Amino acid sequence: MIYITSDFHFNHQKEFIYEPRGFHSPEEMNEVLLENYNSIVKPEDEVYILGDLMLGGAVFHRQGLELISSLNGHLHLVRGNHDTDLRWAAYSKLDNVVECENAIYLNYKKYHFYLSHYPSMTSNYTDGKSLKSRTLNLCGHSHTKDPWFHWMTGSYHCEVDANDNKPISIDEIIDNMRHWLPLEDYDNDKCEEKIIPRCDKCVYDFISCHDNDRDGKCKTYKRDPPDGGYYG
């Protein structure tokens, strides 16, 4: 199984990192992130971590490396803005680390992914291509709780903030993308991919409302009588 995750920020002492994630301290965050991760990822799995694994000076350096070395799976690391030269060199020596790269291209089941720490404009949401005809960016960095934060550029956020403090499988990412892509992007008579349409009440030309679920059960829209549209 292949999993993607990003931005653990182990030992980060700033409240603006751990409090929005639901924690009262960096120590609590470290413990829960590690527990969540190892409850999902098995030793034989491949895991792509898209940067910013740990922070802190010399006092926390060894502790951070111990946390990373305790992660299950074969780790493929993409460098983030907090991955200093010293940390990057230390990561490469860990037994569970397979590679350390600035960015990684990954082909999986005829889907093409560009894995980077920073959101990258690898595609254009309005270009009319199917998912398998695009280069899809998996990223982190922004600490958004919305995995679709940069979807107009073809990016999907994989940081723990956007995924309930857990890694996400690449199959689930593909499934999520297929559910959210507009039907007009496909020739449904020829395309193998079957997707659930967006809410048929939606008046937007692109995905903008994240209060609706993927089954089209509108939560916040109301009918606007003058033109028959639906607006929040």
PAKOLVO-24499 format. One line per 3 residues: number of its first residue (from 0); their letters; for each residue x, y, z of N, C-alpha, C. Coordinates in Angstrom, 3 decimals. Example, Ala and Ser with C-alpha at 12.3 -4.5 7.8 and 13.67 -1.06 7.14 Angstrom:
0	as	13.190,-5.690,7.800,12.300,-4.500,7.800,13.200,-3.300,7.800; 12.850,-2.250,7.080,13.670,-1.060,7.140,12.900,0.030,7.870 .
This chain:
0	miy	0.850,-1.194,0.000,0.000,0.000,0.000,0.890,1.249,0.000; 0.430,2.282,-0.695,1.153,3.560,-0.750,0.358,4.605,0.033; 1.047,5.296,0.920,0.440,6.375,1.702,1.192,7.679,1.469 .
3	its	0.459,8.772,1.615,1.031,10.110,1.475,0.709,10.889,2.747; 1.670,11.660,3.223,1.420,12.541,4.357,2.442,13.672,4.325; 2.284,14.625,5.234,3.186,15.775,5.214,3.052,16.586,6.495 .
6	dfh	4.112,17.344,6.777,4.086,18.400,7.797,3.758,17.883,9.201; 4.494,16.862,9.652,4.338,16.435,11.041,4.667,17.580,12.011; 5.746,18.296,11.710,6.226,19.348,12.617,6.448,18.807,14.028 .
9	fnh	7.054,17.624,14.119,7.382,17.080,15.428,8.164,18.108,16.244; 7.782,18.270,17.512,8.468,19.153,18.475,8.290,20.643,18.197; 7.419,21.011,17.275,7.207,22.437,17.012,6.487,23.049,18.214 .
12	qke	7.118,24.050,18.827,6.644,24.599,20.093,5.591,25.701,19.941; 5.203,26.030,18.732,4.278,27.132,18.506,2.821,26.660,18.577; 2.010,27.424,19.351,0.606,27.057,19.521,-0.168,27.051,18.214 .
15	fiy	0.221,27.917,17.270,-0.540,27.999,16.019,-0.389,26.740,15.171; 0.553,25.870,15.527,0.688,24.587,14.844,-0.137,23.519,15.543; 0.098,23.296,16.834,-0.533,22.154,17.489,-1.961,22.402,17.962 .
18	epr	-2.311,23.645,18.300,-3.675,23.888,18.788,-4.738,23.691,17.711; -4.570,24.200,16.460,-5.586,23.929,15.432,-5.743,22.438,15.118; -4.742,21.655,15.444,-4.828,20.209,15.233,-5.548,19.507,16.383 .
21	gfh	-5.890,20.264,17.419,-6.632,19.704,18.535,-5.798,19.266,19.709; -4.539,19.754,19.792,-3.643,19.328,20.858,-3.335,20.474,21.819; -2.939,20.111,23.034,-2.625,21.095,24.064,-1.125,21.337,24.215 .
24	spe	-0.318,20.513,23.566,1.129,20.655,23.674,1.787,19.938,22.508; 3.045,20.293,22.192,3.753,19.562,21.132,3.991,18.111,21.507; 4.148,17.831,22.800,4.359,16.450,23.230,3.133,15.587,22.945 .
27	emn	1.952,16.149,23.219,0.721,15.426,22.912,0.588,15.220,21.409; 0.908,16.251,20.630,0.846,16.145,19.174,1.779,15.046,18.676; 3.023,15.036,19.164,3.984,14.006,18.752,3.421,12.606,18.983 .
30	evl	2.886,12.398,20.166,2.404,11.075,20.564,1.240,10.620,19.693; 0.274,11.514,19.471,-0.917,11.127,18.712,-0.593,10.940,17.237; 0.231,11.829,16.657,0.596,11.675,15.251,1.303,10.349,15.010 .
33	len	2.215,9.984,15.915,2.930,8.721,15.771,1.989,7.536,15.920; 1.098,7.610,16.907,0.138,6.524,17.134,-0.811,6.383,15.951; -1.342,7.505,15.461,-2.234,7.450,14.300,-1.543,6.834,13.095 .
36	yns	-0.339,7.301,12.847,0.430,6.842,11.687,0.645,5.329,11.737; 1.185,4.850,12.851,1.533,3.425,12.941,0.318,2.526,13.075; -0.839,3.091,13.390,-2.068,2.289,13.408,-2.586,2.041,11.996 .
39	ivk	-2.113,2.830,11.031,-2.564,2.720,9.640,-1.493,2.084,8.754; -0.277,2.588,8.869,0.814,2.162,7.987,1.458,0.884,8.534; 1.644,-0.090,7.653,2.298,-1.341,8.015,3.787,-1.274,7.631 .
42	ped	4.623,-2.123,8.240,6.068,-2.073,7.955,6.422,-2.229,6.483; 5.598,-2.957,5.733,5.898,-3.200,4.315,5.393,-2.102,3.383; 4.654,-1.122,3.885,4.065,-0.077,3.044,5.106,0.950,2.599 .
45	evy	4.782,1.606,1.478,5.607,2.714,0.981,4.928,4.023,1.376; 5.689,4.948,1.965,5.113,6.196,2.455,5.914,7.379,1.909; 5.206,8.324,1.324,5.813,9.553,0.819,5.459,10.686,1.785 .
48	ilg	6.489,11.266,2.405,6.295,12.343,3.377,6.792,13.635,2.742; 5.886,14.590,2.577,6.162,15.750,1.737,6.689,16.949,2.535; 7.651,16.685,3.400,8.394,17.772,4.023,7.977,18.157,5.429 .
51	dlm	8.863,18.943,6.059,8.661,19.520,7.395,8.355,18.448,8.432; 9.321,17.550,8.592,9.116,16.431,9.509,9.265,16.846,10.967; 10.267,17.693,11.276,10.485,18.055,12.678,11.110,19.436,12.765 .
54	lgg	11.021,20.011,13.953,11.644,21.303,14.224,12.379,21.222,15.555; 12.920,22.357,16.003,13.620,22.399,17.272,15.126,22.336,17.088; 15.838,22.901,18.059,17.298,22.912,18.015,17.897,21.620,18.520 .
57	avf	19.098,21.729,19.052,19.857,20.553,19.456,19.129,19.723,20.510; 18.383,20.395,21.390,17.678,19.686,22.460,16.669,18.694,21.894; 16.012,19.068,20.793,14.952,18.239,20.231,15.408,17.410,19.027 .
60	hrq	16.636,17.623,18.576,17.089,16.976,17.349,17.041,15.453,17.476; 17.638,14.919,18.530,17.675,13.462,18.699,16.273,12.910,18.914; 15.466,13.596,19.699,14.101,13.137,19.943,13.304,13.086,18.651 .
63	gle	13.462,14.114,17.808,12.769,14.134,16.528,13.180,12.981,15.638; 14.474,12.689,15.603,14.958,11.573,14.789,14.434,10.244,15.314; 14.308,10.121,16.629,13.744,8.902,17.211,12.296,8.716,16.794 .
66	lis	11.539,9.824,16.747,10.158,9.750,16.296,10.078,9.298,14.841; 10.908,9.890,13.995,10.889,9.546,12.569,11.321,8.097,12.357; 12.337,7.654,13.104,12.805,6.274,12.958,11.781,5.270,13.477 .
69	sln	10.806,5.742,14.264,9.746,4.869,14.783,8.567,4.741,13.829; 8.580,5.476,12.721,7.492,5.421,11.746,7.576,4.132,10.939; 6.459,3.440,10.799,6.414,2.235,9.969,6.603,2.577,8.499 .
72	ghl	6.975,1.559,7.732,7.034,1.702,6.283,8.391,2.108,5.760; 8.466,2.131,4.437,9.658,2.587,3.721,9.413,4.043,3.337; 10.211,4.943,3.888,9.926,6.373,3.781,10.641,7.014,2.589 .
75	hlv	9.859,7.715,1.782,10.370,8.523,0.673,10.136,9.983,1.065; 11.188,10.732,1.262,11.060,12.076,1.810,11.243,13.144,0.749; 10.346,14.133,0.788,10.445,15.330,-0.048,10.800,16.498,0.869 .
78	rgn	11.719,17.312,0.449,12.255,18.352,1.330,11.298,19.536,1.462; 11.088,19.956,2.704,10.258,21.113,3.001,11.088,22.295,3.454; 10.428,23.413,3.715,11.152,24.626,4.072,11.801,24.557,5.453 .
81	hdt	11.344,23.652,6.323,11.957,23.502,7.642,12.975,22.364,7.690; 13.200,21.708,6.580,14.166,20.616,6.535,15.547,21.176,6.208; 16.250,21.597,7.250,17.558,22.219,7.101,18.583,21.204,6.594 .
84	dlr	19.731,21.708,6.199,20.802,20.817,5.729,21.158,19.781,6.791; 21.238,20.220,8.053,21.587,19.310,9.138,20.525,18.223,9.303; 19.278,18.603,9.306,18.199,17.624,9.451,18.137,16.692,8.244 .
87	waa	18.307,17.274,7.063,18.213,16.484,5.829,19.289,15.406,5.789; 20.485,15.778,6.205,21.575,14.792,6.247,21.280,13.698,7.269; 20.672,14.083,8.393,20.353,13.105,9.434,19.254,12.155,8.980 .
90	ysk	18.247,12.678,8.260,17.162,11.818,7.775,17.697,10.709,6.872; 18.636,11.070,6.010,19.137,10.121,5.011,19.847,8.927,5.632; 20.243,9.047,6.891,20.964,7.965,7.573,20.034,7.030,8.343 .
93	ldn	18.755,7.360,8.414,17.818,6.513,9.153,17.516,5.240,8.374; 17.363,4.134,9.081,17.186,2.831,8.439,15.892,2.728,7.643; 14.859,3.473,8.039,13.573,3.345,7.348,13.391,4.341,6.213 .
96	vve	14.422,5.134,5.927,14.359,6.125,4.851,14.955,5.550,3.577; 14.147,5.554,2.503,14.564,5.010,1.212,15.248,6.067,0.355; 14.684,7.273,0.338,15.233,8.345,-0.488,14.858,9.691,0.093 .
99	cen	15.688,10.685,-0.211,15.445,12.077,0.169,15.598,12.924,-1.083; 14.515,13.529,-1.545,14.530,14.274,-2.796,13.864,15.638,-2.616; 14.164,16.561,-3.532,13.484,17.856,-3.522,12.050,17.736,-4.016 .
102	aiy	11.822,16.813,-4.935,10.492,16.513,-5.451,10.552,15.115,-6.058; 9.392,14.478,-6.202,9.351,13.100,-6.703,8.217,12.969,-7.719; 8.522,12.306,-8.845,7.480,11.911,-9.790,7.048,10.486,-9.458 .
105	lny	5.758,10.259,-9.426,5.237,8.940,-9.082,4.142,8.561,-10.073; 4.315,7.445,-10.748,3.291,6.900,-11.633,2.618,5.730,-10.916; 1.275,5.736,-10.903,0.539,4.720,-10.166,-0.782,4.467,-10.872 .
108	kky	-0.974,3.229,-11.332,-2.206,2.833,-12.012,-2.590,3.811,-13.132; -1.613,4.226,-13.902,-1.783,5.137,-15.036,-2.126,6.570,-14.627; -2.000,6.880,-13.329,-2.108,8.256,-12.860,-0.697,8.789,-12.656 .
111	hfy	-0.535,10.085,-12.874,0.790,10.698,-12.837,0.813,11.792,-11.763; 1.679,11.616,-10.780,1.729,12.521,-9.646,3.086,13.218,-9.562; 3.028,14.488,-9.203,4.224,15.257,-8.890,4.148,15.594,-7.406 .
114	lsh	5.054,15.023,-6.624,5.030,15.178,-5.182,6.005,16.275,-4.776; 5.489,17.309,-4.114,6.317,18.438,-3.697,5.832,18.938,-2.349; 6.703,19.645,-1.654,6.268,20.256,-0.400,5.323,21.418,-0.687 .
117	yps	5.724,22.273,-1.614,4.947,23.459,-1.934,3.884,23.135,-2.991; 2.692,23.724,-2.894,1.701,23.563,-3.964,2.296,24.013,-5.296; 2.120,23.192,-6.328,2.727,23.467,-7.627,1.666,23.413,-8.717 .
120	mts	1.716,24.350,-9.626,0.726,24.397,-10.699,1.135,23.420,-11.798; 0.694,22.188,-11.642,1.023,21.147,-12.614,-0.105,20.905,-13.607; -1.273,21.465,-13.336,-2.428,21.234,-14.189,-3.344,22.438,-14.084 .
123	nyt	-4.354,22.452,-14.921,-5.344,23.519,-14.892,-6.706,22.871,-14.780; -7.421,23.228,-13.747,-8.703,22.596,-13.466,-9.665,22.679,-14.645; -9.588,23.727,-15.421,-10.546,23.949,-16.504,-10.065,23.431,-17.856 .
126	dgk	-8.983,22.625,-17.873,-8.433,22.236,-19.173,-9.201,21.098,-19.841; -10.197,20.510,-19.165,-11.042,19.506,-19.787,-10.431,18.126,-19.895; -9.269,17.891,-19.281,-8.615,16.593,-19.375,-9.074,15.682,-18.239 .
129	slk	-9.049,14.381,-18.486,-9.350,13.424,-17.432,-8.171,13.362,-16.463; -8.394,12.759,-15.321,-7.331,12.675,-14.311,-6.088,11.980,-14.841; -6.287,10.919,-15.612,-5.137,10.160,-16.115,-4.361,10.922,-17.185 .
132	srt	-4.929,11.994,-17.698,-4.241,12.808,-18.711,-3.581,14.031,-18.105; -3.617,14.162,-16.780,-3.035,15.316,-16.107,-1.844,14.890,-15.261; -1.027,15.851,-14.913,-0.047,15.667,-13.856,-0.664,16.240,-12.588 .
135	lnl	-0.843,15.408,-11.597,-1.553,15.776,-10.379,-0.556,16.062,-9.271; -0.669,17.218,-8.669,0.265,17.626,-7.624,-0.246,17.231,-6.242; 0.558,16.482,-5.516,0.309,16.198,-4.112,1.287,17.035,-3.307 .
138	cgh	0.779,17.785,-2.326,1.620,18.776,-1.659,1.271,18.885,-0.184; 1.993,19.753,0.500,1.738,20.091,1.891,1.903,21.590,2.076; 2.617,21.965,3.132,3.103,23.314,3.384,2.080,24.289,3.959 .
141	sht	0.856,24.291,3.488,-0.075,25.377,3.815,-0.806,25.192,5.149; -0.759,23.992,5.710,-1.461,23.681,6.968,-2.958,23.978,6.868; -3.492,23.839,5.680,-4.927,24.020,5.484,-5.676,22.780,5.935 .
144	kdp	-6.890,22.955,6.377,-7.744,21.820,6.682,-8.544,21.381,5.455; -8.372,22.103,4.367,-9.096,21.838,3.129,-8.142,21.225,2.108; -8.254,19.931,1.822,-7.337,19.319,0.852,-7.445,19.901,-0.541 .
147	wfh	-8.550,20.628,-0.829,-8.773,21.204,-2.159,-8.360,22.674,-2.227; -7.573,23.122,-1.294,-7.229,24.541,-1.176,-6.652,25.115,-2.467; -5.861,24.351,-3.182,-5.270,24.800,-4.454,-5.730,23.912,-5.620 .
150	wmt	-6.971,23.410,-5.547,-7.409,22.458,-6.569,-7.481,23.072,-7.960; -7.670,24.367,-8.067,-7.704,24.999,-9.395,-6.387,24.824,-10.138; -5.301,24.599,-9.421,-3.997,24.381,-10.055,-3.660,22.902,-10.152 .
153	gsy	-4.593,22.032,-9.744,-4.342,20.596,-9.802,-3.672,20.048,-8.577; -3.677,20.778,-7.458,-2.999,20.346,-6.231,-3.983,19.741,-5.235; -3.493,18.759,-4.501,-4.267,18.125,-3.431,-3.392,18.111,-2.189 .
156	hce	-3.899,18.655,-1.080,-3.100,18.806,0.136,-3.114,17.533,0.969; -1.912,17.098,1.336,-1.737,15.844,2.058,-1.201,16.040,3.473; -1.039,17.297,3.926,-0.547,17.492,5.282,-1.530,16.923,6.293 .
159	vda	-1.021,16.567,7.472,-1.873,15.949,8.492,-3.040,16.859,8.866; -2.863,18.176,8.754,-3.924,19.128,9.090,-5.186,18.877,8.276; -5.021,18.465,7.020,-6.150,18.278,6.103,-6.699,16.858,6.125 .
162	ndn	-6.086,15.990,6.928,-6.453,14.575,6.871,-6.614,13.951,8.255; -7.209,14.718,9.169,-7.546,14.205,10.499,-6.319,13.679,11.231; -5.166,14.344,11.032,-3.918,13.982,11.698,-3.448,12.565,11.364 .
165	kpi	-3.724,12.150,10.114,-3.376,10.790,9.695,-2.816,10.813,8.265; -2.062,9.788,7.893,-1.690,9.643,6.483,-2.909,9.221,5.672; -2.849,9.445,4.375,-3.950,9.077,3.487,-3.396,8.205,2.370 .
168	sid	-4.130,7.181,1.986,-3.653,6.288,0.928,-3.810,6.962,-0.427; -2.959,6.580,-1.350,-3.031,7.170,-2.683,-4.322,6.751,-3.387; -4.847,5.574,-3.057,-6.118,5.145,-3.645,-7.265,6.026,-3.161 .
171	eii	-7.223,6.422,-1.893,-8.272,7.307,-1.378,-8.163,8.686,-2.009; -6.946,9.160,-2.235,-6.760,10.445,-2.907,-7.363,10.404,-4.303; -7.072,9.353,-5.045,-7.629,9.213,-6.398,-9.147,9.180,-6.349 .
174	dnm	-9.694,8.431,-5.409,-11.145,8.348,-5.276,-11.739,9.715,-4.960; -11.089,10.461,-4.075,-11.566,11.810,-3.747,-11.530,12.726,-4.966; -10.458,12.649,-5.729,-10.336,13.480,-6.925,-11.419,13.135,-7.941 .
177	rhw	-11.689,11.865,-8.115,-12.693,11.436,-9.092,-14.089,11.867,-8.679; -14.353,11.932,-7.383,-15.656,12.375,-6.911,-15.864,13.868,-7.138; -14.792,14.632,-7.060,-14.937,16.086,-7.119,-14.781,16.663,-8.519 .
180	lpl	-14.224,15.875,-9.433,-14.020,16.399,-10.777,-15.358,16.529,-11.490; -15.633,17.663,-12.145,-16.916,17.846,-12.827,-17.142,16.805,-13.913; -18.401,16.432,-14.124,-18.718,15.436,-15.135,-18.327,15.871,-16.531 .
183	edy	-18.343,17.189,-16.796,-18.053,17.644,-18.150,-16.594,17.409,-18.543; -15.750,17.039,-17.582,-14.355,16.753,-17.903,-14.174,15.349,-18.489; -15.262,14.578,-18.602,-15.150,13.209,-19.063,-16.053,12.935,-20.259 .
186	dnd	-15.590,12.066,-21.128,-16.454,11.430,-22.110,-16.954,10.147,-21.444; -18.137,10.194,-20.876,-18.610,9.103,-20.027,-18.869,7.808,-20.798; -19.029,7.898,-22.124,-19.253,6.690,-22.899,-17.963,5.894,-23.080 .
189	kce	-16.828,6.585,-22.955,-15.547,5.937,-23.208,-14.702,5.791,-21.939; -14.935,6.675,-20.989,-14.067,6.729,-19.834,-14.365,5.593,-18.859; -13.308,4.953,-18.354,-13.467,3.877,-17.383,-13.834,4.423,-16.009 .
192	eki	-13.481,5.665,-15.737,-13.662,6.208,-14.399,-15.116,6.635,-14.194; -15.743,6.112,-13.169,-17.106,6.470,-12.828,-17.073,7.356,-11.598; -17.687,8.507,-11.682,-17.622,9.457,-10.588,-19.015,9.886,-10.169 .
195	ipr	-19.131,10.353,-8.946,-20.386,10.904,-8.442,-20.430,12.375,-8.805; -21.496,12.857,-9.425,-21.541,14.259,-9.815,-21.538,15.186,-8.613; -21.114,16.417,-8.867,-21.277,17.455,-7.868,-22.763,17.729,-7.653 .
198	cdk	-23.039,18.475,-6.609,-24.422,18.841,-6.309,-25.052,19.527,-7.521; -26.223,19.067,-7.959,-26.836,19.652,-9.150,-27.441,21.029,-8.877; -27.394,21.467,-7.636,-27.864,22.809,-7.299,-26.765,23.856,-7.471 .
201	cvy	-25.533,23.400,-7.662,-24.386,24.309,-7.607,-24.381,25.282,-8.782; -24.127,26.563,-8.502,-24.088,27.574,-9.551,-22.653,27.954,-9.914; -21.688,27.346,-9.228,-20.297,27.705,-9.490,-19.775,26.979,-10.724 .
204	dfi	-18.808,27.603,-11.392,-18.173,26.963,-12.535,-17.064,26.017,-12.102; -16.631,26.101,-10.857,-15.600,25.205,-10.338,-15.908,24.942,-8.878; -15.241,23.969,-8.309,-15.505,23.597,-6.924,-15.165,24.765,-6.021 .
207	sch	-16.152,25.247,-5.293,-15.935,26.388,-4.415,-16.586,26.184,-3.061; -17.678,25.431,-3.025,-18.380,25.228,-1.758,-17.969,23.895,-1.165; -17.412,23.944,0.047,-16.992,22.710,0.696,-17.901,22.364,1.859 .
210	dnd	-19.084,23.006,1.922,-20.058,22.637,2.932,-20.949,21.503,2.438; -20.981,21.292,1.138,-21.794,20.214,0.576,-21.019,18.909,0.620; -21.717,17.797,0.789,-21.011,16.526,0.716,-20.985,16.050,-0.736 .
213	rdg	-20.263,14.950,-0.966,-20.037,14.518,-2.328,-21.228,13.797,-2.934; -22.242,13.507,-2.133,-23.418,12.826,-2.662,-24.490,13.791,-3.123; -24.182,15.086,-3.112,-25.133,16.059,-3.611,-26.213,16.444,-2.641 .
216	kck	-26.069,16.111,-1.385,-27.046,16.520,-0.374,-26.665,17.898,0.123; -27.335,18.898,-0.428,-26.954,20.284,-0.169,-27.222,20.658,1.279; -26.231,21.236,1.919,-26.367,21.596,3.324,-26.669,23.077,3.540 .
219	tyk	-26.168,23.934,2.654,-26.257,25.362,2.933,-26.940,26.183,1.853; -27.150,25.627,0.650,-27.697,26.430,-0.433,-29.210,26.601,-0.312; -29.688,27.765,-0.785,-31.121,28.047,-0.815,-31.491,28.514,-2.221 .
222	rdp	-32.712,28.212,-2.618,-33.141,28.630,-3.961,-33.282,30.142,-4.017; -32.829,30.688,-5.140,-32.965,32.118,-5.394,-34.060,32.271,-6.459; -35.301,32.614,-6.088,-36.451,32.604,-7.022,-36.259,33.387,-8.313 .
225	pdg	-35.607,34.565,-8.312,-35.534,35.334,-9.562,-34.916,34.575,-10.739; -33.878,33.817,-10.511,-33.251,33.139,-11.643,-33.228,31.619,-11.497; -33.791,31.097,-10.407,-33.856,29.666,-10.246,-32.566,29.023,-9.782 .
228	gyy	-31.519,29.856,-9.541,-30.243,29.301,-9.083,-30.265,29.014,-7.603; -29.166,28.476,-7.129,-29.035,28.161,-5.721,-27.796,28.863,-5.186; -27.960,29.605,-4.140,-26.860,30.379,-3.579,-26.814,30.158,-2.070 .
231	g	-25.632,30.357,-1.489,-25.492,30.214,-0.050,-26.048,31.412,0.680 .
